[in-house]
Amino acid sequence: VQLVEYGGGLVQPGGSLRLSCAASGIIFSIYSVGWYRQAPGKQRELVAAAPNGGTTNYADSVKGRFTISRDNTKNTVLLQMNRLEPEGAAVYYCNVNNARLGHDYWGRGTQVTVSS
């Protein structure tokens, strides 16, 4: 199983970035997907999730600014991040999981820096 994140980088406050995660080695459509982030000195936290067959959900801090989407035909999950704030600077991780199968996979992360 491999998860590879793309799209991190440096953006000014108020700017936008789109992260993508490409999955391979799994039947992507039966997995729930999510994006997490971890800032220096802080715990990893859920940013957005798109459960298999469920509704998307977001951390309160990103509601209205971030959008998660998945494409089961391309085995990808996207995170569109708008109006980024300095507090959004972190390493962002892609996660896919299937509780019934006991599977929980993580990408290596992609750095997002929000700075002027």
ABEGO torsion letter per residue (X at the ends): XBBBBBGBEBBBBGBBBBBBBBBBGBBAAABBBBBBBBBBGBBBBBABBBBBGBBBBBBAAABGABBBBBBAAAGBBBBBBBGBBAAABBBBBBBBBBAAAGBBBBBAEBBBBBBX
